[in-house]
Amino acid sequence: MPSHVIVEAIPGGVVITVRVIPRASRSCVAGTRGNALLVRLTAPPVDGAANDELVQVLATALGVSRRAIDLVSGERSRLKRVRVSGLDASTVISRLNV
């Protein structure tokens, strides 16, 4: 699958399309599914816990601080769009192995 569908370059960073699987046995970036990065999270989708954990997992995987990552859309959905500031698309693609 072409990674340009998952990672979209914007001024000052990128937007990543992410599909989350809450209540997984462990938190990790688990490849791709459809046109989205697949991220498994141990947190349940309650009171923003899964969104907080998603930010932490992506920050760790990309080597950036949590504040460099913002949820653009999909706060209450499994399919989300996440903005990462300060990285270009090729760097994100190589760090996520997509």
Summary of the structure (lengths in Angstrom):
residues: 98
radius of gyration: 12.0
end to end distance: 8.6
largest distance: 35.9
contacts: 293
relative contact order: 0.25
helix: 29%
strand: 37%
